[in-house]
Amino acid sequence: MITHDTPVLRVAGRPVARYVTRPELPARLSPRPYLHPVTTLSGTAVTELSPVDHTHHLGVGVAVPDVEGHNFWGGRTYVRDEGPTELDNHGAQRHSAFQLRDPDGFVEELRWVASGAELLRERRTVAATELTDTAWALDFTFSLTNATPEPLSIGSPATNGRPGAAYGGFFWRARKEAETPHVFTADREGEPAVHGTRADWLALAGSGWTLVFAGATDRSRQDPWFVRTAEYPGVGSSLAFDERLPIPPGDTVVRRIVTVVADGSLDRGEAAVLVRKAVGQ
């Protein structure tokens, strides 16, 4: 499944994530670069790759189910009034080059291609930073530029008629365990309460590990959180939660998500402290 470059991110000399730039994947999975495995500082894995329940879930990355009708998420496409449908509409994110590559991060250029045409150009900046002796932060920024002469828009199953299924954007597929992970924000807890909120941060806690996600783009562009715990453990930011996101020709959409990766189970106070440190507040 893996070929070519696979940079390894390190924190304090310890490997914490592997980045696969050119995975060999079938078209149905919408081939794209991803981070997997991602681990805590003690070595506990906190991502999954192509799990049986959703083979198109690829660790940590950017995945969008609808870019002007093209599927960059993988799997079936949700069609209004028809439901999930197998379509030959899958795109691919193609690694172009690294503008910068260090042991603790990189800057990458990508092309989003579908039906033989380039739709989007992306610049992706990823950095790993030590926070404490039991926690580190993954700082992930992506910039999507419309590379066509026509307007583009990003959608989701939710904008296409499936309520609540507003996935698309940054997405982290966490490891599935026997027990359902605990999800909470500063003032809410449980999947029904936190899904769709615009909380400053959101924590997902499993057996011996905690992930704390923070939308670090400016507040005027803070996306709602997409959250799943009962069906599978996954957290993402929703580019198109209740309406399509337009990108005029030459315009750029920028998003930054910082994720604290910690050993152990954090409480609200501990999560908030680490998030502030991670985003530089």
TAKASUL-V371993 format. One record per residue. N is the residue number from 1. OMEGA is omega in whole degrees, 0 to 359 (NA if undefined). Layout:
n->N omega->OMEGA
n->N omega->OMEGA
This chain:
n->1 omega->187
n->2 omega->174
n->3 omega->172
n->4 omega->187
n->5 omega->172
n->6 omega->179
n->7 omega->178
n->8 omega->177
n->9 omega->181
n->10 omega->175
n->11 omega->183
n->12 omega->178
n->13 omega->182
n->14 omega->177
n->15 omega->181
n->16 omega->180
n->17 omega->174
n->18 omega->181
n->19 omega->181
n->20 omega->186
n->21 omega->185
n->22 omega->181
n->23 omega->174
n->24 omega->184
n->25 omega->175
n->26 omega->183
n->27 omega->183
n->28 omega->180
n->29 omega->181
n->30 omega->185
n->31 omega->183
n->32 omega->175
n->33 omega->181
n->34 omega->172
n->35 omega->175
n->36 omega->353
n->37 omega->168
n->38 omega->184
n->39 omega->169
n->40 omega->180
n->41 omega->178
n->42 omega->177
n->43 omega->179
n->44 omega->180
n->45 omega->181
n->46 omega->175
n->47 omega->172
n->48 omega->179
n->49 omega->179
n->50 omega->178
n->51 omega->183
n->52 omega->184
n->53 omega->179
n->54 omega->186
n->55 omega->180
n->56 omega->174
n->57 omega->187
n->58 omega->175
n->59 omega->180
n->60 omega->178
n->61 omega->177
n->62 omega->181
n->63 omega->183
n->64 omega->185
n->65 omega->184
n->66 omega->169
n->67 omega->183
n->68 omega->176
n->69 omega->179
n->70 omega->187
n->71 omega->175
n->72 omega->179
n->73 omega->183
n->74 omega->180
n->75 omega->182
n->76 omega->178
n->77 omega->179
n->78 omega->180
n->79 omega->181
n->80 omega->178
n->81 omega->178
n->82 omega->182
n->83 omega->180
n->84 omega->188
n->85 omega->175
n->86 omega->180
n->87 omega->175
n->88 omega->186
n->89 omega->187
n->90 omega->175
n->91 omega->179
n->92 omega->173
n->93 omega->185
n->94 omega->176
n->95 omega->177
n->96 omega->183
n->97 omega->168
n->98 omega->173
n->99 omega->178
n->100 omega->178
n->101 omega->179
n->102 omega->178
n->103 omega->182
n->104 omega->177
n->105 omega->182
n->106 omega->170
n->107 omega->188
n->108 omega->172
n->109 omega->180
n->110 omega->175
n->111 omega->176
n->112 omega->189
n->113 omega->175
n->114 omega->180
n->115 omega->176
n->116 omega->182
n->117 omega->175
n->118 omega->181
n->119 omega->184
n->120 omega->167
n->121 omega->182
n->122 omega->165
n->123 omega->184
n->124 omega->179
n->125 omega->184
n->126 omega->180
n->127 omega->177
n->128 omega->185
n->129 omega->176
n->130 omega->177
n->131 omega->178
n->132 omega->178
n->133 omega->177
n->134 omega->182
n->135 omega->174
n->136 omega->183
n->137 omega->173
n->138 omega->181
n->139 omega->190
n->140 omega->178
n->141 omega->174
n->142 omega->180
n->143 omega->182
n->144 omega->181
n->145 omega->177
n->146 omega->183
n->147 omega->182
n->148 omega->177
n->149 omega->183
n->150 omega->175
n->151 omega->173
n->152 omega->171
n->153 omega->178
n->154 omega->179
n->155 omega->180
n->156 omega->173
n->157 omega->179
n->158 omega->180
n->159 omega->178
n->160 omega->172
n->161 omega->179
n->162 omega->185
n->163 omega->175
n->164 omega->184
n->165 omega->186
n->166 omega->181
n->167 omega->179
n->168 omega->183
n->169 omega->172
n->170 omega->181
n->171 omega->180
n->172 omega->174
n->173 omega->182
n->174 omega->181
n->175 omega->180
n->176 omega->182
n->177 omega->181
n->178 omega->179
n->179 omega->176
n->180 omega->180
n->181 omega->179
n->182 omega->179
n->183 omega->182
n->184 omega->172
n->185 omega->180
n->186 omega->184
n->187 omega->179
n->188 omega->174
n->189 omega->181
n->190 omega->183
n->191 omega->182
n->192 omega->184
n->193 omega->186
n->194 omega->179
n->195 omega->179
n->196 omega->179
n->197 omega->175
n->198 omega->181
n->199 omega->178
n->200 omega->176
n->201 omega->182
n->202 omega->183
n->203 omega->175
n->204 omega->186
n->205 omega->178
n->206 omega->181
n->207 omega->178
n->208 omega->179
n->209 omega->176
n->210 omega->172
n->211 omega->178
n->212 omega->184
n->213 omega->178
n->214 omega->173
n->215 omega->187
n->216 omega->170
n->217 omega->181
n->218 omega->190
n->219 omega->180
n->220 omega->180
n->221 omega->180
n->222 omega->184
n->223 omega->172
n->224 omega->178
n->225 omega->169
n->226 omega->187
n->227 omega->171
n->228 omega->174
n->229 omega->184
n->230 omega->182
n->231 omega->177
n->232 omega->179
n->233 omega->180
n->234 omega->179
n->235 omega->177
n->236 omega->173
n->237 omega->187
n->238 omega->177
n->239 omega->182
n->240 omega->185
n->241 omega->180
n->242 omega->175
n->243 omega->181
n->244 omega->180
n->245 omega->182
n->246 omega->174
n->247 omega->179
n->248 omega->180
n->249 omega->179
n->250 omega->180
n->251 omega->185
n->252 omega->173
n->253 omega->183
n->254 omega->175
n->255 omega->177
n->256 omega->177
n->257 omega->178
n->258 omega->183
n->259 omega->173
n->260 omega->178
n->261 omega->189
n->262 omega->168
n->263 omega->177
n->264 omega->179
n->265 omega->180
n->266 omega->170
n->267 omega->184
n->268 omega->182
n->269 omega->180
n->270 omega->179
n->271 omega->181
n->272 omega->180
n->273 omega->181
n->274 omega->178
n->275 omega->180
n->276 omega->179
n->277 omega->183
n->278 omega->182
n->279 omega->174
n->280 omega->179
n->281 omega->NA
